[in-house]
Amino acid sequence: MKTKIVMTFVLCAALTGLATAAGSPPQFKDYPAQPVQVQRNHPLVMDDFGKAYRTRLSDAIKSEKPSFAGKYLVVRWGCGSSGCNTGAVVDVTTGKATPFPVSMSSVFPLKPEFEGKDEQELHYRLDSRLMVFAGNLETDHGEGTDTVEFYEFTGDGFRFIKSLPYGRKASE
């Protein structure tokens, strides 16, 4: 009987841990990337995407250093309306540009602690393949209002991991 109680307790604890992990946000440390040293960035590859955004992407390649997933530049630009932006990552070793999987627009009104900061939130690190987008997002899998989306960059594109509520609107 005592063994059954202990086993039931262990099983419940394990299931609780799994449920918590399923609801928790992905962590940068779980998607490691090794920074790469390059002497000079490779020129932009002029495929259809590179041609469409050649000025912005080429300017970034000429002046910026990798800031994402070891060897990628993060380049952002407006998409034609107030508060909207999108962008791409560019591999400095090959010159290949990959578009963001989302377009971001602002969440208004901002919570007081966000005032004076960029309304769109985009988080990434040099030592991680995880990129986090937050705000009002337009994506391949629909539009998310007041959302945080997590993507892993695979080298060929972005792989959707998870979407969670951002919580800005709840605090208004």
LOLUMTOR-990185 format. One record per residue: residue in one letter; x, y, z of N, C-alpha, C in turn. Coordinates in nm, 2 decimals, padded with zeros to 4 digits, always signed. Layout:
REC   keba   n.east   n.north     n.up   ca.east   ca.north    ca.up   c.east   c.north     c.up
REC      A        X         Y        Z         X          Y        Z        X         Y        Z
...
end
This chain:
REC   keba   n.east   n.north     n.up   ca.east   ca.north    ca.up   c.east   c.north     c.up
REC      M   +00.08    -00.12   +00.00    +00.00     +00.00   +00.00   +00.09    +00.13   +00.00
REC      K   +00.19    +00.12   +00.08    +00.28     +00.24   +00.09   +00.35    +00.26   -00.04
REC      T   +00.39    +00.15   -00.11    +00.45     +00.17   -00.24   +00.36    +00.23   -00.34
REC      K   +00.23    +00.19   -00.34    +00.13     +00.25   -00.43   +00.11    +00.40   -00.41
REC      I   +00.11    +00.44   -00.28    +00.10     +00.58   -00.25   +00.22    +00.66   -00.30
REC      V   +00.34    +00.60   -00.28    +00.46     +00.67   -00.33   +00.46    +00.68   -00.48
REC      M   +00.43    +00.57   -00.54    +00.42     +00.57   -00.69   +00.32    +00.67   -00.74
REC      T   +00.20    +00.67   -00.68    +00.10     +00.77   -00.72   +00.15    +00.91   -00.71
REC      F   +00.22    +00.94   -00.60    +00.28     +01.07   -00.57   +00.38    +01.11   -00.68
REC      V   +00.47    +01.01   -00.71    +00.58     +01.03   -00.81   +00.51    +01.06   -00.95
REC      L   +00.41    +00.98   -00.98    +00.35     +01.00   -01.11   +00.28    +01.13   -01.12
REC      C   +00.21    +01.17   -01.02    +00.14     +01.31   -01.02   +00.24    +01.42   -01.03
REC      A   +00.35    +01.41   -00.96    +00.46     +01.51   -00.96   +00.52    +01.52   -01.10
REC      A   +00.54    +01.40   -01.17    +00.60     +01.40   -01.30   +00.50    +01.46   -01.40
REC      L   +00.37    +01.43   -01.39    +00.27     +01.48   -01.48   +00.25    +01.63   -01.46
REC      T   +00.26    +01.68   -01.34    +00.25     +01.82   -01.31   +00.37    +01.89   -01.37
REC      G   +00.49    +01.83   -01.36    +00.61     +01.89   -01.42   +00.60    +01.90   -01.58
REC      L   +00.54    +01.80   -01.64    +00.52     +01.80   -01.78   +00.42    +01.91   -01.82
REC      A   +00.31    +01.92   -01.75    +00.21     +02.02   -01.78   +00.27    +02.16   -01.77
REC      T   +00.35    +02.18   -01.66    +00.42     +02.31   -01.65   +00.51    +02.34   -01.76
REC      A   +00.59    +02.24   -01.80    +00.68     +02.26   -01.91   +00.61    +02.29   -02.04
REC      A   +00.49    +02.23   -02.07    +00.42     +02.25   -02.19   +00.37    +02.39   -02.20
REC      G   +00.34    +02.46   -02.08    +00.29     +02.59   -02.08   +00.40    +02.70   -02.07
REC      S   +00.52    +02.66   -02.04    +00.62     +02.76   -02.02   +00.68    +02.80   -02.16
REC      P   +00.74    +02.92   -02.16    +00.79     +02.97   -02.29   +00.93    +02.91   -02.32
REC      P   +00.96    +02.89   -02.45    +01.09     +02.84   -02.48   +01.20    +02.93   -02.43
REC      Q   +01.32    +02.87   -02.41    +01.43     +02.95   -02.35   +01.54    +02.96   -02.45
REC      F   +01.61    +03.07   -02.46    +01.72     +03.08   -02.55   +01.83    +02.97   -02.53
REC      K   +01.85    +02.93   -02.41    +01.96     +02.83   -02.39   +01.92    +02.70   -02.45
REC      D   +01.80    +02.67   -02.48    +01.76     +02.54   -02.54   +01.78    +02.54   -02.69
REC      Y   +01.82    +02.65   -02.75    +01.84     +02.66   -02.89   +01.98    +02.72   -02.92
REC      P   +02.09    +02.65   -02.87    +02.22     +02.71   -02.88   +02.27    +02.73   -03.02
REC      A   +02.36    +02.83   -03.04    +02.43     +02.86   -03.16   +02.57    +02.90   -03.13
REC      Q   +02.66    +02.86   -03.21    +02.80     +02.91   -03.19   +02.83    +03.03   -03.27
REC      P   +02.88    +03.14   -03.21    +02.92     +03.26   -03.29   +03.03    +03.22   -03.38
REC      V   +03.03    +03.27   -03.50    +03.13     +03.25   -03.61   +03.21    +03.38   -03.63
REC      Q   +03.34    +03.36   -03.64    +03.42     +03.48   -03.67   +03.44    +03.49   -03.82
REC      V   +03.41    +03.61   -03.87    +03.43     +03.63   -04.02   +03.51    +03.76   -04.04
REC      Q   +03.60    +03.76   -04.14    +03.67     +03.88   -04.16   +03.59    +03.99   -04.23
REC      R   +03.51    +03.94   -04.33    +03.42     +04.03   -04.41   +03.29    +03.96   -04.44
REC      N   +03.18    +04.03   -04.43    +03.05     +03.97   -04.47   +03.05    +03.95   -04.62
REC      H   +02.98    +03.83   -04.65    +02.97     +03.79   -04.79   +02.87    +03.89   -04.85
REC      P   +02.88    +03.92   -04.98    +02.78     +04.01   -05.05   +02.65    +03.94   -05.05
REC      L   +02.54    +04.02   -05.06    +02.40     +03.97   -05.07   +02.38    +03.88   -05.19
REC      V   +02.31    +03.77   -05.17    +02.27     +03.68   -05.27   +02.15    +03.75   -05.34
REC      M   +02.16    +03.76   -05.47    +02.05     +03.83   -05.54   +01.94    +03.74   -05.60
REC      D   +01.88    +03.66   -05.50    +01.76     +03.59   -05.54   +01.64    +03.68   -05.54
REC      D   +01.52    +03.63   -05.56    +01.40     +03.72   -05.56   +01.39    +03.80   -05.44
REC      F   +01.41    +03.75   -05.32    +01.40     +03.82   -05.20   +01.51    +03.92   -05.19
REC      G   +01.63    +03.88   -05.21    +01.75     +03.98   -05.21   +01.73    +04.09   -05.30
REC      K   +01.67    +04.07   -05.42    +01.65     +04.18   -05.52   +01.54    +04.27   -05.47
REC      A   +01.44    +04.22   -05.41    +01.32     +04.30   -05.37   +01.37    +04.40   -05.26
REC      Y   +01.46    +04.36   -05.17    +01.50     +04.44   -05.06   +01.65    +04.47   -05.06
REC      R   +01.71    +04.48   -05.18    +01.85     +04.49   -05.20   +01.92    +04.61   -05.13
REC      T   +01.85    +04.72   -05.13    +01.92     +04.84   -05.06   +01.93    +04.82   -04.91
REC      R   +01.82    +04.79   -04.85    +01.82     +04.77   -04.70   +01.92    +04.65   -04.66
REC      L   +01.91    +04.54   -04.73    +01.99     +04.43   -04.70   +02.14    +04.45   -04.73
REC      S   +02.17    +04.51   -04.84    +02.31     +04.54   -04.88   +02.37    +04.64   -04.78
REC      D   +02.30    +04.74   -04.74    +02.35     +04.84   -04.64   +02.38    +04.77   -04.51
REC      A   +02.30    +04.68   -04.47    +02.32     +04.61   -04.34   +02.45    +04.52   -04.36
REC      I   +02.46    +04.45   -04.47    +02.58     +04.36   -04.49   +02.71    +04.44   -04.48
REC      K   +02.70    +04.56   -04.54    +02.82     +04.65   -04.54   +02.86    +04.70   -04.41
REC      S   +02.77    +04.72   -04.32    +02.80     +04.79   -04.19   +02.77    +04.72   -04.06
REC      E   +02.71    +04.60   -04.06    +02.67     +04.54   -03.94   +02.75    +04.41   -03.92
REC      K   +02.75    +04.37   -03.79    +02.81     +04.24   -03.75   +02.70    +04.14   -03.71
REC      P   +02.72    +04.01   -03.71    +02.62     +03.92   -03.67   +02.57    +03.95   -03.52
REC      S   +02.44    +03.93   -03.51    +02.38     +03.95   -03.38   +02.28    +03.84   -03.34
REC      F   +02.27    +03.74   -03.43    +02.17     +03.63   -03.41   +02.22    +03.50   -03.46
REC      A   +02.19    +03.40   -03.38    +02.22     +03.26   -03.42   +02.36    +03.24   -03.48
REC      G   +02.46    +03.30   -03.42    +02.60     +03.28   -03.45   +02.66    +03.36   -03.57
REC      K   +02.58    +03.36   -03.68    +02.63     +03.42   -03.80   +02.53    +03.50   -03.88
REC      Y   +02.43    +03.55   -03.82    +02.32     +03.62   -03.89   +02.31    +03.77   -03.85
REC      L   +02.28    +03.85   -03.95    +02.24     +03.99   -03.92   +02.09    +03.99   -03.91
REC      V   +02.04    +04.08   -03.82    +01.89     +04.10   -03.81   +01.87    +04.24   -03.87
REC      V   +01.78    +04.24   -03.98    +01.76     +04.36   -04.05   +01.61    +04.39   -04.04
REC      R   +01.57    +04.51   -04.00    +01.42     +04.54   -03.99   +01.39    +04.67   -04.08
REC      W   +01.27    +04.67   -04.13    +01.22     +04.79   -04.20   +01.07    +04.80   -04.19
REC      G   +01.02    +04.92   -04.21    +00.88     +04.95   -04.21   +00.81    +04.88   -04.33
REC      C   +00.68    +04.85   -04.31    +00.60     +04.78   -04.41   +00.49    +04.87   -04.47
REC      G   +00.51    +05.00   -04.45    +00.42     +05.10   -04.52   +00.31    +05.16   -04.44
REC      S   +00.29    +05.12   -04.32    +00.19     +05.18   -04.23   +00.25    +05.22   -04.10
REC      S   +00.19    +05.31   -04.03    +00.24     +05.35   -03.90   +00.25    +05.23   -03.80
REC      G   +00.37    +05.21   -03.74    +00.39     +05.11   -03.64   +00.41    +04.97   -03.69
REC      C   +00.41    +04.95   -03.83    +00.43     +04.82   -03.88   +00.57    +04.80   -03.93
REC      N   +00.63    +04.68   -03.90    +00.76     +04.65   -03.95   +00.78    +04.50   -03.97
REC      T   +00.87    +04.47   -04.05    +00.91     +04.33   -04.08   +01.06    +04.33   -04.10
REC      G   +01.11    +04.22   -04.16    +01.25     +04.22   -04.18   +01.30    +04.08   -04.22
REC      A   +01.43    +04.06   -04.20    +01.49     +03.94   -04.24   +01.62    +03.91   -04.16
REC      V   +01.67    +03.79   -04.17    +01.80     +03.76   -04.12   +01.89    +03.73   -04.24
REC      V   +02.02    +03.77   -04.23    +02.11     +03.75   -04.34   +02.23    +03.67   -04.29
REC      D   +02.27    +03.56   -04.36    +02.38     +03.48   -04.32   +02.51    +03.56   -04.37
REC      V   +02.60    +03.60   -04.28    +02.71     +03.68   -04.33   +02.82    +03.59   -04.40
REC      T   +02.81    +03.46   -04.39    +02.90     +03.37   -04.46   +02.86    +03.34   -04.60
REC      T   +02.73    +03.35   -04.63    +02.68     +03.32   -04.76   +02.61    +03.43   -04.84
REC      G   +02.57    +03.53   -04.76    +02.49     +03.64   -04.82   +02.34    +03.61   -04.84
REC      K   +02.30    +03.50   -04.80    +02.16     +03.45   -04.82   +02.07    +03.52   -04.72
REC      A   +01.96    +03.59   -04.76    +01.86     +03.65   -04.67   +01.74    +03.57   -04.66
REC      T   +01.69    +03.56   -04.54    +01.56     +03.48   -04.51   +01.46    +03.58   -04.44
REC      P   +01.34    +03.59   -04.50    +01.25     +03.68   -04.44   +01.19    +03.64   -04.31
REC      F   +01.16    +03.73   -04.22    +01.09     +03.70   -04.10   +00.96    +03.62   -04.13
REC      P   +00.92    +03.54   -04.03    +00.79     +03.47   -04.05   +00.67    +03.55   -04.02
REC      V   +00.69    +03.67   -03.97    +00.58     +03.76   -03.92   +00.60    +03.90   -03.97
REC      S   +00.49    +03.98   -03.97    +00.49     +04.12   -03.98   +00.44    +04.17   -03.84
REC      M   +00.50    +04.27   -03.78    +00.46     +04.31   -03.65   +00.40    +04.45   -03.66
REC      S   +00.29    +04.46   -03.58    +00.24     +04.60   -03.56   +00.22    +04.62   -03.41
REC      S   +00.21    +04.74   -03.38    +00.21     +04.78   -03.24   +00.09    +04.74   -03.16
REC      V   +00.11    +04.72   -03.03    +00.00     +04.70   -02.94   -00.03    +04.83   -02.87
REC      F   -00.14    +04.89   -02.89    -00.17     +05.02   -02.83   -00.29    +05.01   -02.74
REC      P   -00.31    +05.08   -02.63    -00.20     +05.17   -02.58   -00.10    +05.09   -02.51
REC      L   +00.02    +05.14   -02.50    +00.13     +05.07   -02.43   +00.11    +05.08   -02.28
REC      K   +00.16    +04.98   -02.21    +00.16     +04.98   -02.06   +00.26    +05.09   -02.02
REC      P   +00.25    +05.16   -01.91    +00.34     +05.26   -01.87   +00.49    +05.22   -01.88
REC      E   +00.52    +05.10   -01.84    +00.66     +05.05   -01.84   +00.72    +05.04   -01.98
REC      F   +00.63    +05.04   -02.08    +00.68     +05.02   -02.22   +00.69    +05.16   -02.29
REC      E   +00.64    +05.27   -02.23    +00.64     +05.40   -02.30   +00.78    +05.44   -02.33
REC      G   +00.79    +05.50   -02.45    +00.92     +05.55   -02.49   +01.01    +05.44   -02.55
REC      K   +00.96    +05.32   -02.56    +01.03     +05.21   -02.62   +00.97    +05.17   -02.75
REC      D   +01.04    +05.09   -02.83    +00.98     +05.03   -02.95   +00.86    +04.96   -02.92
REC      E   +00.75    +04.99   -03.00    +00.62     +04.92   -02.97   +00.62    +04.78   -03.00
REC      Q   +00.70    +04.74   -03.11    +00.71     +04.60   -03.14   +00.82    +04.54   -03.06
REC      E   +00.81    +04.42   -03.02    +00.91     +04.35   -02.94   +00.97    +04.24   -03.03
REC      L   +01.10    +04.24   -03.04    +01.17     +04.14   -03.11   +01.29    +04.10   -03.03
REC      H   +01.30    +03.98   -02.98    +01.41     +03.94   -02.90   +01.49    +03.83   -02.96
REC      Y   +01.62    +03.84   -02.96    +01.71     +03.74   -03.01   +01.85    +03.76   -02.95
REC      R   +01.93    +03.65   -02.97    +02.07     +03.66   -02.91   +02.17    +03.60   -03.01
REC      L   +02.29    +03.64   -03.01    +02.40     +03.59   -03.09   +02.42    +03.44   -03.07
REC      D   +02.40    +03.40   -02.94    +02.43     +03.26   -02.91   +02.31    +03.16   -02.91
REC      S   +02.20    +03.21   -02.98    +02.08     +03.12   -02.98   +02.01    +03.13   -03.11
REC      R   +01.95    +03.02   -03.15    +01.86     +03.02   -03.28   +01.72    +03.05   -03.25
REC      L   +01.68    +03.09   -03.13    +01.55     +03.13   -03.09   +01.52    +03.27   -03.12
REC      M   +01.41    +03.30   -03.19    +01.37     +03.44   -03.21   +01.23    +03.46   -03.16
REC      V   +01.21    +03.56   -03.08    +01.08     +03.59   -03.02   +01.02    +03.72   -03.07
REC      F   +00.89    +03.71   -03.12    +00.82     +03.82   -03.18   +00.70    +03.85   -03.08
REC      A   +00.67    +03.97   -03.05    +00.56     +04.00   -02.96   +00.49    +04.13   -03.01
REC      G   +00.36    +04.13   -03.00    +00.27     +04.24   -03.04   +00.16    +04.19   -03.11
REC      N   +00.11    +04.27   -03.21    +00.00     +04.23   -03.30   +00.08    +04.17   -03.42
REC      L   +00.06    +04.04   -03.44    +00.14     +03.97   -03.54   +00.06    +03.92   -03.66
REC      E   +00.11    +03.93   -03.78    +00.04     +03.87   -03.89   +00.14    +03.76   -03.94
REC      T   +00.09    +03.64   -03.94    +00.18     +03.52   -03.96   +00.11    +03.43   -04.07
REC      D   +00.19    +03.33   -04.10    +00.14     +03.23   -04.20   +00.02    +03.15   -04.13
REC      H   +00.02    +03.14   -04.00    -00.09     +03.06   -03.94   -00.20    +03.15   -03.88
REC      G   -00.21    +03.27   -03.93    -00.32     +03.36   -03.88   -00.27    +03.49   -03.82
REC      E   -00.36    +03.57   -03.77    -00.32     +03.69   -03.71   -00.33    +03.68   -03.56
REC      G   -00.23    +03.73   -03.48    -00.24     +03.72   -03.34   -00.24    +03.86   -03.28
REC      T   -00.34    +03.89   -03.20    -00.34     +04.02   -03.13   -00.29    +04.00   -02.99
REC      D   -00.20    +04.08   -02.95    -00.14     +04.08   -02.82   -00.08    +03.94   -02.79
REC      T   +00.01    +03.90   -02.88    +00.07     +03.77   -02.88   +00.22    +03.77   -02.88
REC      V   +00.27    +03.66   -02.82    +00.42     +03.63   -02.83   +00.43    +03.50   -02.91
REC      E   +00.52    +03.50   -03.01    +00.54     +03.38   -03.09   +00.69    +03.35   -03.08
REC      F   +00.72    +03.22   -03.07    +00.85     +03.17   -03.06   +00.89    +03.09   -03.19
REC      Y   +01.00    +03.12   -03.25    +01.05     +03.05   -03.37   +01.19    +03.01   -03.35
REC      E   +01.22    +02.89   -03.41    +01.36     +02.84   -03.41   +01.41    +02.87   -03.56
REC      F   +01.52    +02.93   -03.57    +01.58     +02.95   -03.70   +01.66    +02.83   -03.74
REC      T   +01.63    +02.76   -03.85    +01.70     +02.63   -03.88   +01.81    +02.65   -03.98
REC      G   +01.83    +02.77   -04.03    +01.93     +02.79   -04.14   +01.87    +02.80   -04.27
REC      D   +01.75    +02.73   -04.29    +01.68     +02.74   -04.41   +01.55    +02.82   -04.40
REC      G   +01.51    +02.85   -04.27    +01.39     +02.92   -04.25   +01.35    +02.92   -04.10
REC      F   +01.24    +02.97   -04.07    +01.19     +02.98   -03.93   +01.09    +02.87   -03.90
REC      R   +01.11    +02.79   -03.80    +01.02     +02.69   -03.76   +00.94    +02.74   -03.64
REC      F   +00.80    +02.74   -03.65    +00.71     +02.79   -03.55   +00.72    +02.69   -03.43
REC      I   +00.74    +02.74   -03.31    +00.74     +02.66   -03.19   +00.62    +02.67   -03.11
REC      K   +00.58    +02.80   -03.08    +00.47     +02.82   -02.98   +00.42    +02.96   -02.99
REC      S   +00.29    +02.98   -02.95    +00.23     +03.11   -02.94   +00.17    +03.12   -02.80
REC      L   +00.19    +03.23   -02.73    +00.14     +03.26   -02.60   +00.08    +03.40   -02.59
REC      P   -00.02    +03.42   -02.50    -00.07     +03.56   -02.49   +00.04    +03.65   -02.43
REC      Y   +00.05    +03.77   -02.48    +00.15     +03.87   -02.44   +00.11    +03.93   -02.30
REC      G   -00.02    +03.97   -02.29    -00.06     +04.02   -02.17   -00.06    +04.17   -02.15
REC      R   -00.03    +04.25   -02.26    -00.03     +04.39   -02.25   -00.17    +04.44   -02.23
REC      K   -00.27    +04.39   -02.31    -00.40     +04.44   -02.31   -00.47    +04.41   -02.17
REC      A   -00.43    +04.30   -02.11    -00.49     +04.26   -01.98   -00.45    +04.36   -01.87
REC      S   -00.34    +04.43   -01.89    -00.30     +04.53   -01.79   -00.35    +04.67   -01.81
REC      E   -00.43    +04.69   -01.92    -00.48     +04.83   -01.94   -00.58    +04.86   -01.84
end
